[in-house]
Amino acid sequence: MNDILEFDAVLDGVKGMEALSINFPYDVQELYGVRGQVKVKVTYDGVPYRGSLAKMGHHCHFLIVRKDIRKQIGKNAGDTVHVTVQRDNEERVVALPPELADLFVQNPEAQARYDKLSYTHRKEYVQWINEAKRPETRQNRLAKTIEMLLNNKKHPSDK
């Protein structure tokens, strides 16, 4: 099934996280033939996001609405958001910043560890680097990325 589903949902708080979630109002097993995680393309009030439907002990599958997306749509917990969901069968590729690709040539062990990370963790590293406003900050984050990968850190927020 690759049809686009549309619905409105209330943003709920996620205990211990800055992200909010929405409950998926359909039966995932009936729709997609699986009980676990399903990769999806989503829009929240028109803002695109690639993520997953997850259950993780919850009473139903849900979607995460990250803080950066909430900021773009101007919504908070308790607000209603218009959602579209479509199964995502495309390969998930993260475009490397050229400077990081150059550093990986010099540090093949760091690249090997990066390549083993999940799509989400690779994306988090690249976003962290790309969000740097000052050139010095970007250079520091590039160097720190290599260091963290060599120390088996899955994402930039790992200390």
N, CA, C and O of each residue as an XYZ file, in Angstrom:
636
protein
N       0.845     -1.187      0.000
C       0.000      0.000      0.000
C       0.880      1.236      0.000
O       1.745      1.388      0.862
N       0.663      2.114     -0.958
C       1.465      3.332     -1.042
C       0.575      4.559     -1.174
O       1.031      5.621     -1.600
N      -0.710      4.411     -0.805
C      -1.640      5.525     -0.876
C      -1.304      6.560      0.188
O      -0.689      6.249      1.208
N      -1.717      7.791     -0.068
C      -1.517      8.864      0.913
C      -2.742      8.922      1.817
O      -3.874      9.040      1.348
N      -2.498      8.838      3.114
C      -3.551      8.957      4.115
C      -3.530     10.387      4.652
O      -2.461     10.979      4.806
N      -4.698     10.936      4.934
C      -4.789     12.288      5.503
C      -5.683     12.252      6.731
O      -6.718     11.585      6.753
N      -5.253     12.993      7.763
C      -6.056     13.087      8.978
C      -5.563     14.268      9.807
O      -4.472     14.791      9.579
N      -6.373     14.674     10.759
C      -5.982     15.695     11.728
C      -5.728     14.991     13.053
O      -6.427     14.042     13.408
N      -4.712     15.469     13.786
C      -4.353     14.831     15.051
C      -3.892     15.875     16.053
O      -3.428     16.954     15.684
N      -4.027     15.535     17.323
C      -3.589     16.412     18.416
C      -2.157     16.047     18.792
O      -1.825     14.869     18.925
N      -1.313     17.058     18.963
C       0.075     16.851     19.376
C       0.120     16.504     20.863
O      -0.385     17.251     21.702
N       0.729     15.364     21.177
C       0.861     14.898     22.561
C       2.310     14.998     23.004
O       3.223     14.863     22.190
N       2.522     15.235     24.291
C       3.867     15.252     24.847
C       4.460     13.859     24.908
O       3.739     12.880     25.100
N       5.794     13.766     24.742
C       6.508     12.496     24.872
C       7.371     12.620     26.122
O       8.263     13.466     26.188
N       7.105     11.782     27.099
C       7.801     11.855     28.381
C       9.319     11.779     28.190
O       9.834     10.851     27.566
N      10.024     12.776     28.740
C      11.478     12.797     28.698
C      12.076     13.263     27.383
O      13.288     13.156     27.195
N      11.260     13.780     26.460
C      11.766     14.241     25.162
C      11.205     15.612     24.835
O      10.134     15.991     25.309
N      11.956     16.362     24.007
C      11.443     17.634     23.517
C      10.445     17.436     22.387
O       9.627     18.314     22.110
N      10.515     16.280     21.735
C       9.612     15.994     20.625
C       8.198     15.744     21.147
O       7.995     15.376     22.304
N       7.243     15.953     20.270
C       5.865     15.590     20.550
C       5.509     14.437     19.627
O       6.269     14.106     18.717
N       4.362     13.829     19.859
C       3.935     12.730     19.005
C       2.473     12.888     18.642
O       1.738     13.668     19.248
N       2.073     12.131     17.643
C       0.661     12.019     17.301
C       0.347     10.533     17.172
O       1.173      9.759     16.690
N      -0.823     10.145     17.595
C      -1.261      8.763     17.450
C      -1.709      8.537     16.004
O      -2.417      9.360     15.425
N      -1.287      7.418     15.439
C      -1.672      7.042     14.076
C      -3.031      6.371     14.158
O      -3.161      5.337     14.813
N      -4.058      6.933     13.505
C      -5.426      6.444     13.710
C      -5.835      5.232     12.865
O      -7.022      4.924     12.754
N      -4.857      4.549     12.271
C      -5.163      3.396     11.431
C      -4.451      2.153     11.964
O      -3.501      2.259     12.740
N      -4.909      0.993     11.549
C      -4.313     -0.281     11.934
C      -3.137     -0.570     10.997
O      -3.341     -0.864      9.819
N      -1.916     -0.487     11.515
C      -0.706     -0.649     10.705
C      -0.622     -2.051     10.118
O      -0.231     -2.216      8.962
N      -0.985     -3.056     10.898
C      -0.914     -4.423     10.388
C      -1.887     -4.620      9.224
O      -1.565     -5.284      8.239
N      -3.064     -4.042      9.350
C      -4.056     -4.153      8.280
C      -3.598     -3.399      7.028
O      -3.745     -3.897      5.912
N      -3.047     -2.202      7.215
C      -2.613     -1.375      6.085
C      -1.361     -1.901      5.404
O      -1.314     -2.006      4.179
N      -0.338     -2.234      6.202
C       0.988     -2.523      5.662
C       1.449     -3.965      5.864
O       2.514     -4.345      5.377
N       0.669     -4.764      6.566
C       1.021     -6.167      6.755
C       2.149     -6.414      7.732
O       2.750     -7.489      7.718
N       2.452     -5.444      8.583
C       3.501     -5.592      9.596
C       2.995     -5.061     10.927
O       2.080     -4.239     10.977
N       3.606     -5.546     12.010
C       3.225     -5.069     13.343
C       4.226     -4.059     13.881
O       3.904     -3.283     14.781
N       5.427     -4.063     13.340
C       6.492     -3.210     13.862
C       6.590     -1.870     13.162
O       5.597     -1.300     12.710
N       7.804     -1.393     13.087
C       8.108     -0.078     12.532
C       7.874     -0.045     11.023
O       8.139     -1.021     10.322
N       7.369      1.101     10.528
C       7.133      1.301      9.101
C       7.721      2.656      8.718
O       7.374      3.676      9.315
N       8.613      2.668      7.720
C       9.183      3.931      7.236
C       8.127      4.664      6.422
O       7.440      4.077      5.586
N       8.014      5.971      6.691
C       6.970      6.765      6.043
C       7.479      8.151      5.662
O       8.441      8.671      6.227
N       6.790      8.724      4.677
C       6.942     10.137      4.332
C       5.719     10.820      4.913
O       4.589     10.376      4.713
N       5.957     11.901      5.633
C       4.888     12.578      6.352
C       4.928     14.062      6.022
O       5.992     14.601      5.719
N       3.783     14.724      6.078
C       3.764     16.183      6.145
C       2.950     16.568      7.368
O       1.924     15.961      7.671
N       3.430     17.589      8.062
C       2.718     18.185      9.199
C       2.369     19.604      8.785
O       3.256     20.446      8.650
N       1.105     19.872      8.585
C       0.661     21.165      8.059
C       1.486     21.575      6.841
O       1.847     22.741      6.683
N       1.779     20.589      5.978
C       2.499     20.842      4.737
C       4.008     20.751      4.825
O       4.672     20.755      3.788
N       4.589     20.667      6.031
C       6.042     20.578      6.194
C       6.458     19.106      6.100
O       5.996     18.284      6.891
N       7.329     18.766      5.137
C       7.696     17.360      4.935
C       8.653     16.825      5.997
O       9.463     17.557      6.565
N       8.529     15.514      6.244
C       9.389     14.816      7.198
C       9.443     13.349      6.786
O       8.427     12.762      6.414
N      10.626     12.766      6.855
C      10.768     11.319      6.637
C      11.051     10.692      7.984
O      12.008     11.065      8.662
N      10.226      9.748      8.369
C      10.385      9.118      9.671
C       9.810      7.722      9.659
O       9.753      7.062      8.621
N       9.389      7.287     10.820
C       8.836      5.938     10.956
C       7.619      5.952     11.862
O       7.543      6.712     12.827
N       6.673      5.092     11.526
C       5.598      4.773     12.449
C       6.192      3.770     13.424
O       6.784      2.774     13.008
N       6.040      4.020     14.692
C       6.596      3.128     15.707
C       5.515      2.807     16.728
O       4.532      3.535     16.865
N       5.714      1.713     17.437
C       4.766      1.350     18.492
C       5.453      1.394     19.848
O       4.919      1.993     20.781
N       6.605      0.787     19.983
C       7.470      0.824     21.167
C       6.700      0.773     22.494
O       6.884      1.628     23.360
N       5.834     -0.243     22.640
C       5.103     -0.416     23.883
C       3.884      0.480     24.029
O       3.148      0.363     25.009
N       3.662      1.364     23.081
C       2.528      2.281     23.089
C       1.263      1.497     22.699
O       1.362      0.423     22.105
N       0.094      2.021     23.025
C      -1.152      1.314     22.703
C      -1.451      1.291     21.202
O      -2.245      0.473     20.738
N      -0.812      2.191     20.444
C      -0.984      2.207     18.995
C       0.304      2.750     18.364
O       1.189      3.234     19.070
N       0.401      2.669     17.054
C       1.549      3.266     16.382
C       1.448      4.786     16.490
O       0.356      5.344     16.604
N       2.595      5.437     16.454
C       2.616      6.887     16.569
C       3.716      7.452     15.686
O       4.585      6.728     15.200
N       3.657      8.765     15.491
C       4.658      9.511     14.741
C       5.261     10.566     15.652
O       4.565     11.162     16.474
N       6.548     10.790     15.501
C       7.234     11.842     16.249
C       7.125     13.160     15.470
O       7.222     13.172     14.243
N       6.926     14.253     16.184
C       6.937     15.587     15.584
C       8.059     16.346     16.276
O       7.907     16.814     17.405
N       9.191     16.462     15.581
C      10.379     17.073     16.172
C      10.172     18.560     16.443
O       9.295     19.207     15.870
N      11.007     19.074     17.333
C      10.947     20.471     17.752
C      11.117     21.425     16.560
O      10.409     22.428     16.468
N      12.050     21.119     15.648
C      12.277     22.009     14.504
C      11.047     22.070     13.600
O      10.761     23.118     13.021
N      10.327     20.980     13.474
C       9.110     20.987     12.657
C       8.014     21.773     13.359
O       7.302     22.553     12.727
N       7.877     21.568     14.672
C       6.865     22.328     15.430
C       7.114     23.818     15.313
O       6.173     24.605     15.215
N       8.377     24.205     15.324
C       8.724     25.623     15.191
C       8.280     26.151     13.823
O       7.754     27.259     13.721
N       8.497     25.351     12.772
C       8.101     25.768     11.423
C       6.593     25.923     11.288
O       6.121     26.822     10.592
N       5.837     25.056     11.947
C       4.373     25.104     11.812
C       3.711     25.906     12.929
O       2.506     26.153     12.895
N       4.510     26.312     13.923
C       3.974     27.128     15.011
C       2.995     26.386     15.902
O       1.996     26.960     16.334
N       3.265     25.120     16.181
C       2.351     24.315     16.983
C       3.051     23.746     18.212
O       4.261     23.522     18.211
N       2.261     23.518     19.263
C       2.747     22.964     20.528
C       1.802     21.869     21.011
O       0.781     21.593     20.382
N       2.150     21.257     22.121
C       1.317     20.203     22.702
C      -0.119     20.696     22.854
O      -0.358     21.816     23.306
N      -1.070     19.844     22.471
C      -2.484     20.178     22.560
C      -3.050     20.774     21.282
O      -4.267     20.794     21.094
N      -2.175     21.262     20.396
C      -2.637     21.831     19.129
C      -2.954     20.714     18.136
O      -2.429     19.605     18.238
N      -3.820     21.025     17.181
C      -4.172     20.076     16.131
C      -3.334     20.361     14.896
O      -3.102     21.516     14.539
N      -2.888     19.301     14.256
C      -2.056     19.411     13.065
C      -2.672     18.553     11.966
O      -3.215     17.482     12.235
N      -2.583     19.035     10.714
C      -3.046     18.245      9.567
C      -1.878     17.389      9.086
O      -0.781     17.896      8.848
N      -2.123     16.086      8.946
C      -1.068     15.123      8.662
C      -1.373     14.357      7.378
O      -2.511     13.949      7.141
N      -0.339     14.166      6.547
C      -0.424     13.202      5.451
C       0.663     12.167      5.689
O       1.755     12.497      6.151
N       0.360     10.908      5.371
C       1.303      9.808      5.575
C       1.282      8.916      4.347
O       0.225      8.552      3.832
N       2.492      8.571      3.888
C       2.650      7.647      2.769
C       3.816      6.726      3.080
O       4.846      7.185      3.574
N       3.680      5.447      2.803
C       4.785      4.514      3.033
C       5.993      4.958      2.217
O       5.853      5.373      1.067
N       7.171      4.870      2.812
C       8.413      5.323      2.185
C       9.252      4.104      1.809
O       9.861      3.463      2.665
N       9.269      3.802      0.528
C      10.038      2.660      0.040
C      11.353      3.074     -0.605
O      12.104      2.226     -1.086
N      11.634      4.377     -0.617
C      12.871      4.863     -1.232
C      14.046      4.653     -0.283
O      13.895      4.693      0.938
N      15.223      4.427     -0.874
C      16.425      4.304     -0.066
C      16.690      5.641      0.622
O      16.521      6.707      0.029
N      17.104      5.564      1.870
C      17.377      6.780      2.637
C      18.873      7.075      2.584
O      19.694      6.345      3.139
N      19.196      8.163      1.900
C      20.586      8.537      1.688
C      20.807      9.923      2.292
O      19.992     10.829      2.118
N      21.913     10.067      2.996
C      22.282     11.365      3.567
C      23.429     11.923      2.739
O      24.467     11.277      2.595
N      23.242     13.128      2.191
C      24.301     13.775      1.406
C      25.366     14.315      2.365
O      25.071     15.129      3.240
N      26.589     13.857      2.191
C      27.696     14.291      3.046
C      28.156     15.686      2.665
O      28.282     15.988      1.478
N      28.412     16.545      3.650
C      29.069     17.813      3.336
C      30.451     17.490      2.745
O      31.105     16.557      3.210
N      30.903     18.233      1.741
C      32.197     17.935      1.105
C      33.362     17.850      2.097
O      34.257     17.019      1.941
N      33.344     18.714      3.117
C      34.436     18.691      4.098
C      34.447     17.386      4.889
O      35.513     16.874      5.231
N      33.265     16.849      5.179
C      33.194     15.587      5.915
C      33.667     14.437      5.025
O      34.370     13.536      5.484
N      33.280     14.473      3.754
C      33.757     13.447      2.819
C      35.280     13.470      2.747
O      35.913     12.415      2.722
N      35.878     14.666      2.713
C      37.344     14.793      2.690
C      37.962     14.217      3.962
O      38.976     13.522      3.904
N      37.348     14.508      5.112
C      37.859     13.974      6.375
C      37.756     12.447      6.419
O      38.618     11.784      6.995
N      36.713     11.896      5.818
C      36.568     10.442      5.792
C      37.669      9.780      4.959
O      38.088      8.663      5.265
N      38.140     10.462      3.908
C      39.253      9.918      3.118
C      40.492      9.783      4.007
O      41.256      8.825      3.892
N      40.670     10.760      4.890
C      41.817     10.744      5.810
C      41.584      9.827      7.012
O      42.537      9.425      7.679
N      40.321      9.496      7.289
C      39.959      8.703      8.470
C      38.996      7.579      8.076
O      37.811      7.638      8.404
N      39.497      6.554      7.374
C      38.593      5.494      6.912
C      37.891      4.747      8.045
O      36.785      4.238      7.858
N      38.521      4.677      9.217
C      37.873      4.001     10.345
C      36.630      4.785     10.780
O      35.597      4.193     11.091
N      36.734      6.113     10.800
C      35.581      6.946     11.155
C      34.470      6.773     10.116
O      33.293      6.698     10.467
N      34.846      6.712      8.843
C      33.828      6.517      7.804
C      33.159      5.157      7.950
O      31.945      5.044      7.785
N      33.938      4.130      8.255
C      33.359      2.788      8.423
C      32.325      2.800      9.547
O      31.268      2.180      9.433
N      32.633      3.500     10.619
C      31.680      3.572     11.742
C      30.449      4.404     11.361
O      29.325      4.057     11.726
N      30.665      5.492     10.631
C      29.558      6.326     10.153
C      28.636      5.489      9.255
O      27.413      5.535      9.387
N      29.239      4.732      8.350
C      28.457      3.939      7.397
C      27.607      2.872      8.080
O      26.603      2.436      7.516
N      27.984      2.449      9.270
C      27.224      1.438     10.018
C      26.067      2.048     10.813
O      25.195      1.324     11.295
N      26.058      3.379     10.951
C      24.998      4.039     11.709
C      23.670      3.950     10.966
O      23.637      3.771      9.748
N      22.583      4.078     11.709
C      21.260      4.133     11.095
C      21.142      5.427     10.288
O      21.900      6.375     10.491
N      20.196      5.442      9.388
C      19.923      6.639      8.595
C      19.707      7.853      9.510
O      20.243      8.932      9.259
N      18.927      7.664     10.561
C      18.612      8.772     11.472
C      19.872      9.332     12.120
O      20.036     10.550     12.193
N      20.760      8.468     12.589
C      21.972      8.955     13.239
C      22.926      9.622     12.245
O      23.577     10.610     12.583
N      23.012      9.086     11.017
C      23.838      9.753      9.993
C      23.271     11.138      9.701
O      24.016     12.110      9.573
N      21.949     11.216      9.595
C      21.283     12.490      9.311
C      21.529     13.494     10.439
O      21.735     14.679     10.179
N      21.509     13.024     11.690
C      21.733     13.915     12.835
C      23.136     14.514     12.801
O      23.310     15.700     13.079
N      24.143     13.698     12.460
C      25.498     14.232     12.351
C      25.577     15.317     11.281
O      26.134     16.388     11.522
N      25.025     15.044     10.107
C      25.095     16.011      9.007
C      24.315     17.276      9.348
O      24.779     18.379      9.056
N      23.143     17.139      9.958
C      22.377     18.329     10.358
C      23.160     19.163     11.359
O      23.190     20.390     11.261
N      23.789     18.509     12.314
C      24.567     19.200     13.345
C      25.684     20.010     12.697
O      25.926     21.155     13.078
N      26.355     19.423     11.732
C      27.422     20.138     11.020
C      26.835     21.292     10.209
O      27.338     22.413     10.270
N      25.785     21.023      9.459
C      25.199     22.039      8.573
C      24.522     23.182      9.313
O      24.373     24.270      8.756
N      24.109     22.960     10.562
C      23.437     24.018     11.325
C      24.411     25.037     11.909
O      23.982     26.067     12.430
N      25.712     24.767     11.831
C      26.704     25.702     12.362
C      26.629     27.008     11.565
O      26.668     26.994     10.335
N      26.524     28.120     12.267
C      26.411     29.416     11.596
C      27.776     30.009     11.257
O      27.942     30.623     10.204
N      28.737     29.829     12.131
C      30.070     30.395     11.919
C      31.012     29.338     11.343
O      30.918     28.165     11.705
N      31.911     29.739     10.458
C      32.873     28.786      9.889
C      33.691     28.060     10.962
O      33.987     26.874     10.814
N      34.059     28.763     12.041
C      34.846     28.128     13.112
C      34.037     27.019     13.779
O      34.564     25.951     14.089
N      32.752     27.286     13.994
C      31.880     26.295     14.626
C      31.753     25.074     13.727
O      31.789     23.939     14.202
N      31.607     25.308     12.436
C      31.497     24.201     11.475
C      32.769     23.351     11.512
O      32.693     22.124     11.559
N      33.933     24.000     11.492
C      35.204     23.262     11.529
C      35.333     22.464     12.824
O      35.795     21.323     12.811
N      34.923     23.069     13.947
C      34.966     22.356     15.230
C      34.047     21.141     15.212
O      34.405     20.078     15.719
N      32.872     21.298     14.633
C      31.914     20.187     14.579
C      32.407     19.076     13.651
O      32.189     17.896     13.928
N      33.062     19.443     12.563
C      33.627     18.429     11.671
C      34.675     17.604     12.414
O      34.664     16.375     12.353
N      35.578     18.285     13.114
C      36.626     17.581     13.868
C      36.001     16.732     14.978
O      36.415     15.595     15.204
N      35.010     17.286     15.662
C      34.348     16.568     16.752
C      33.601     15.338     16.219
O      33.533     14.312     16.897
N      33.044     15.439     15.011
C      32.351     14.302     14.404
C      33.304     13.123     14.242
O      32.964     11.992     14.589
N      34.494     13.387     13.717
C      35.476     12.308     13.542
C      35.825     11.711     14.905
O      35.871     10.491     15.062
N      36.069     12.576     15.883
C      36.417     12.113     17.235
C      35.299     11.252     17.827
O      35.560     10.180     18.374
N      34.061     11.720     17.716
C      32.935     10.984     18.298
C      32.727      9.646     17.595
O      32.448      8.640     18.247
N      32.861      9.627     16.279
C      32.708      8.366     15.559
C      33.779      7.367     15.981
O      33.492      6.185     16.169
N      35.011      7.843     16.130
C      36.099      6.950     16.552
C      35.895      6.448     17.976
O      36.458      5.427     18.369
N      35.075      7.182     18.757
C      34.737      6.757     20.121
C      33.368      6.087     20.194
O      32.776      5.969     21.267
N      32.872      5.647     19.023
C      31.618      4.898     18.930
C      30.392      5.647     19.415
O      29.474      5.035     19.962
N      30.357      6.960     19.227
C      29.176      7.748     19.579
C      28.201      7.706     18.406
O      28.578      7.990     17.269
N      26.954      7.354     18.683
C      25.966      7.190     17.613
C      25.460      8.508     17.057
O      25.118      8.599     15.878
N      25.412      9.540     17.909
C      24.929     10.830     17.407
C      25.555     11.959     18.213
O      26.078     11.733     19.304
N      25.501     13.182     17.674
C      26.210     14.303     18.299
C      25.829     14.604     19.734
O      26.631     15.184     20.466
N      24.636     14.233     20.161
C      24.240     14.544     21.541
C      24.808     13.566     22.538
O      24.690     13.788     23.743
N      25.429     12.475     22.074
C      26.104     11.537     23.003
C      27.311     12.232     23.620
O      28.114     12.847     22.918
N      27.426     12.129     24.911
C      28.573     12.771     25.591
C      29.605     11.749     25.960
O      30.636     12.093     26.537
